[in-house]
Amino acid sequence: MVKVAILGATGYTALEAIKILLRHPEAEIVAVTSRQEGRTPISGVHPSLVGRLDLPLEDLAPEEVGKRADCVFGCLPHCASAEILPRVLAAGARVVDFSADYRLDDAATYLEWYGHEHPDAGRLGATAYGLPELFRERIRGQRLVANPGCYATSAILPLAPLLASGLFETDDIIVDSKSGVSGAGRQPKLMTHFPECNESMSAYNVGRHRHTPEIEQVIARHTGSRPGVIFTPQLAPMDRGILSTIYVRPRRPLAEGDVMAILRDAYAGERFVRVVDHLPGTKDTVDTNFCDLTARVVRGRVLVISCLDNLVKGAAGAAVQNFNVLFGFPETMGLP
């Protein structure tokens, strides 16, 4: 039985991780931490856990967390994780980090997009990126895994095999993504206040969303060539889910069957990527660890539709998938 701790346990992704781990036959949750809630039971913050997990929230030193647990899920904000996780690692635990602090390749890019000097820059570019479908062998045996961003997962999974084929232009890629409100986190914000977001859709961070360099750098790791991506995120009036429409230009005319064959070949045998003939919707993947993909050709341009649950395959489900790879369990263990 692997002892697991959750750092920053009061958020939405932490709750999803807890719910999955409670079903996991090889995981035991031994600590949940928060700086805000004192020793309130975790079920007092997440009432759906009443009778399922009543551990108290504790404000533990990172070293104590690392000694108590074999694996730590870091559900801390960007820029905070890299201050704390090195001390957790030094205490002996493995870590799956939900933040963006170890996803990028270099400190200069991190500073440009996150506005902070990276406190643990030596691990940038050397940390395994937690997308097992592309980097499974790189993840095995590691002590730190950077869990992917939710939007980034919805873009990287379809783009990586297409661009690796050499059949598509790499400098003219458009990723248009719609996300449910939970993607903004649990902390109250004006744009996610009910009267602001209900019955409304709006774009945000156009041209400057932080998942842009993540998408470009991770695809470059897989294909050897960095693409040029225009990424536009949009807030949709729903609780959860991401639907991304991705536009790529082929170097020669391609039929839909050609594009679908590339995707099917790439993900044959992958349990959590479904290449489907129909146009998927967010309800098809809600509460699951699936990413659904399909493709269409319109006026010579290839459109790929990608759909996933931002809290599961986009966060907590991916983290448990990485946990399974790290500890040698079947990759599907515990996952919906």
N, C-alpha and C positions, 0 to 999 in steps of 0.2 A: 504494500500500500504506500503510495507516494503522498507525503504530507505537503499541502498546498496552502499558501497565504495569498491574500488579495490586498494589495496596497491601493488605498483610495477606493474603498468599497461602497461608497454611497451613490455612485453614478449609474447610468443606464447600462453601459457596457459591463461594469462590474456585476450588476444584477444578472445579466444574461450569462456571464461566466459562471456565477454561483449556481444558477439553475441547471446549467449543463453539467457542472462538476458534481452536483448532488446525484446525478444519474450515472456518473462514471464509476464503474466497479473497482477501479484501481486508484481512486483519488480520495483523500480525506482532507477536508478544509479545517485547518488548525488555527488560523488567525485571519481576522479582517481588521483593517486599519483605517483610521480617519483622524484628522486633526480637529475636526469641527464638532463632533457629536459626543465627546466624553466617552463614557462606558455604556451608552445606550445599546441595547441589543440590536443587531443588524435587522431583525424583523420589525423593529420600531421605525426604521427608515424605509425598509422595503416590506410592506405588510404581506405581500404574497409569500414571504418566507416563514410566516408564523407556523410553528409546529414542524418546520422543515430544517431551519437553521436559526438558532437563537444565541449564537456566540456574541459576546459584547464587542463593540467597536473599541479598539485600543489605539492609543497614540504611542506606538512602539518605535524605538530606535531602529534604524536600518539593520544594524548588526544583530539585534535580537530577532528580527524577522528572518534574517538569513540563517540564524542558528536553529530556529524553531521549524522551518520549512525546508523541504527538499527542492521545491519549485515555487517561485514567486511570480504572480501575475501583477505587473505594474500598471495600474489604471490611473496613473498620475498625469497631470497636465504637461504639455510640451514645456520644455526648459526646466521643469522641476525633476523629471525622471533622471536626467543625466547627473544631477547633483546628488541623488540618493542611491541609485542602483549600483554604482561601483562599490559602495560599502556593503550592500546586500551580497554582491558577487564575492567580495573578499571574505565574507563570513561563511561561504561554502555553498550557497544555494544556486540553482539555475534560475534564469529569469526569462519570461516572455514579456516584452515591453510593448504596451499598447500605444504609447506616445510616438511622436515622430522623431524623437531625439537620436535614434540610431539608424534611421532609414536611409539617410543621404550619404553621399560618397566623401564629402569634404567639408571642412569648417567654413570655408568662404561662402559656399552655397547656403549652408545653414544660417550664417549671419545675415546674408542677403534676404532670405525669406522669413526668418523667425526673429530677426532683430536682436539677437543675443550672441555673445561669444560662447562657443560650446565648451563646457567644463570638462569634457572627457573626449576630446577630439581624436585621441589616438585610436579609438575604436571605430571611428567613422570609416566606411569603406571596407572594414574588416569584419563587421558584424553580419551574420547570416540574415538574409531577408526572408521573412516567414511566409512565403508562398510555396507550399510543398509541390504543387503541380509543376513548378519551374525549377525549384532549388532544393528538392528533397534531400539529395545527397550532401549538399552543403550544410543543411540544418542538422543532420545526424551528428551526435557527439558534441555539439556546441554547448556553451554555458549561457550564452545570451542570444536571443532571437528578437529581431525587430518585427513586430506584427505589422502587416501592411495597413495603409489607410483604406477606408471603405470605398471612396471614389476611385482611388488608384487601382484597387482590385478589379473593379468593374471595367476599367480601361485596359489594364495590363493583360488580363487573361485573354481577351480576344485579340489584342494587337500583337502580342509577342509571337505567336505562331505565324500570323500573316506577314509581319515584317521579316521574320527569320526565313521565310520562303524566298525572299528576294524579288517577289513579283509586284511589290508596291512601292510607290514613292514614299520617302521618309520625311520630307520637309513640308508636307501639306496635309496635316492630320487635324481633324476637328473632333473634339469630344464634347458632346452636349449632354449634361447629366442633371436629372431631377432626383432630389432626395427628400425623404420624410423629415419631419421636424426634430425627431430624436437624434438625428445626426449632428445637431448643434449642441448636444449635451444637456444636462439637467439644470445647469446654472441659469437662472432667469436672465433673459435678454429681450430688448424691445422687439427685435424682428421675429422672435418666437412667442411673443405674448399673443394669446388666443385672438383678440380682436384685430391684431396686425396680420397674422398668417392665415386665419381661417377664411375660406372662400377667396383665396388670393394665391397667385404664383409670382415669384420675383427672382431675378438673377442677383447674384452678389459676388463680390471679389472677382469681377471680370478681369481677366488678364493677370491676376495676382494671387490666385488661390494656391496655397502651399502644396497641394498635391501635384501641381504641374511639374516641378523638378523631380519629384519622386517617380512619376510616370516615366519621364524621359530617361532618368538615370537607371532605373530598374530594367527597362526595355533594352538599354544599351548593354547592361551586364549580360543579358540573355542573347542578344543578337550581334553584339560587337559594334553597333552603329547607333549613335544617339539620334532619335527622331526629333522633329520640330512639331510641338503639339500646341494647339489653341484649345484651352480647356475652359468651359463655361459651366459653373454650377448654378443650379436653380432650386429654390425652396418650394416644395409642393405641400399642399394642405392635407397631409396624411401623417400618421404616427411614424411609420417605418417603411423602408424599402428604397432602393435606388434603381432607376431605369436610365441607362446611358445609350445614346445613339451616337455611333462613331462613324465618321466619314473618311474614307481613304481612297486614294487614286491609284488604280492599277497601272503598271507599266505597259501592259498589253491588254486587249479586251479579254475579259473573263466572264464566264457564265456563273450563275448562282451556284450550280452544282460544283464548280471548281472551288469556290470559296468555302462552301460547306464541307467539301472533302478535306481541305486543309485543316479546318477546325476539328473535324471528326478524327482525323489521323492524329492530331496533336493530343487530343484528350481521350483517345480510346483507352479504356481501362481505368480512367480517373473517376472515382466515385462521386465527386462533388461538382463536376462540371458537366452539364447536360447540353448537348448540341441538339436543338429541337427544330422541327420544321415550321411550327406555328410562331406567331409573334407573341413573345412572353410578356406577362404583366407582373407587377410587383406582388400581387396576391399569390402567384404561382410559387414564390420562393419564401414567403413570410414564415418566420419561425423555423426555417431550415438552413442548412449549411450549403445549399446548392447555389451555383451561378448558372443561369440559363443563357445560352447564346444562340443567335440565328443570324442569317445574312440575307441581304437582298442586293440586286444590282439595278440601279436607276440611272438612266442616261450615261452609262459607262462608269459611274461612280459606285463604289461598293459601300453599302451601309451595313453596319453590324449592330444589332441590338443586344445589349447585355443587361441582365436583371439579377439582383440579389437583395438579401435582407441586410441592411447596413449594420445591424446590431449582432448578426450571427456570422455569416460568411464575411461580412465587412469588418468584424471585430472579434467578438467572444468565441464564435465557432471556429474561426481561423486560429485563435489562440489555443484552443483545446486540440485542434488538429496538429498544431506545432508541438504541443505538450506530448501528444501521442508519438510523434516522430522522435522527439528528444529521448523519451523513455522506452522506446522499442515496443509500444503497444500497437495493436491494429489501428490504422489511421481513422477508422470510423467509430472507434470505441467512445460511447457516451454521447455521440453527436446525433442531432435530429435530422 
